[in-house]
Amino acid sequence: MRPTLLIALLVPLALAGCGKKPEEKKGPPPSLITVAQAQARDLEITEEAVGEADSTTAPKVASEVAGRVIRIHVEVGDAVKQGQVLAELDASDYSADAKRLQAQAITQQKLTERYRDLAKQGFIASSKLEEVEAQNVAAQELYSRAAKNLTRARIVAPITGRIDGRFIAQGDWIDLGKPTFQVTSSEHLRIRLPFPETVAPRIKPGQAVHLISPSSPDQPFTGKVAEVRPMIGSGSRSFDAIVEVANPGDWKAGASVTGRVVVETHAGAVMVPEQSVVLRPAGKVVYVIGNNKAAQRVVKTGIKDQGQIEILEGLNAGETVAVDGAGFLSDQAAVSVQQPANDTKAGAAK
């Protein structure tokens, strides 16, 4: 082949080769993640139990006179005010006695006043006046007692509270001292929180207790352990932590109460979301985010609390860690930070 022909064939091939660029190596796309800052806060270590609220004041109202029940004004569950009439007894006999003794007392009082005048004038002996004075005192006392018995035929609430028991029915004959109602006050409550013996060394009087009742979930309250009391009749060494509180609102005696006794506080604990901590061959790790990359950091964890976990070693407060998507990361992986839909304050760490 002639040289000129060979050159003519090779030149187009060389030019075509010069127009191609070398292929670029492409890595995996950045992992989509959300992030959170490690926060320092006081972490309370608690022991939790579900107990019951009892009233510190729950008197049984006894009848102060005998008689037949003719009217009942309240039922179990009704709220009552102090002095409110709960039931009435037949007072006809007491009314008749009160009228008769009132008349006698008035007559005796007038007689006594007359004898006092006579004694001043010297017409009667002082001994006779003393006898009449004694009779007057007795007559007034008899009338006072009869008048009081008349009012006692109306059974009234001794305190403001709620009717928790009714022990009589209309038409019953009741004797003096018979229980008729039980009135429970919710003004002051005693919370009994049962605990197993295994936590006995950790529960002590004076410790703070966070309380909440399902009947009033929007009214949490913090009290203190007043005493630690063994359970009566319990074959084990279980015990009750007793918390006495003023009613924080609409709590009812008999309602269940969840109590968390604060047994220890870790001041300035570094906390991150639980999903930030993942298992790797190196152990438990978090991924610290910066410059669009995830740096693996081995950590030592502590207590879990309400969706967060304590970091004892390996991370400082204020550092940004991966949350959603952390389980798919590796050390130095490229990341793209997404803002959670429910967190307008979450930001990207660049």
Secondary structure, 3 states (H helix, E strand, C coil): CCHHHHHHHHHHHHHHHHCCCCCCCCCCCCEEECEEECEEEEEEEEEEEEEEEEEEECCEEECCCCEEEEEECCCCCCEECCCCEEEEECCHHHHHHHHHHHHHHHHHHHHHHHHHHHHHHCCCCHHHHHHHHHHHHHHHHHHHHHHHHHHHCEEECCCCEEEEEECCCCCCEECCCCEEEEEEEEEEEEEEEEECHHHHHHCCCCCEEEEEECCEEEEEEEEEEEEEEECCCCCCCCEEEEEEEECCCCCCCCCEEEEEEEEEEEEEEEEEEHHHCEEECCEEEEEEEECCEEEEEECEEEEEECCEEEEEECCCCCCEEECCCHHHCCCCEEEEECCCCCCCCCCCCC
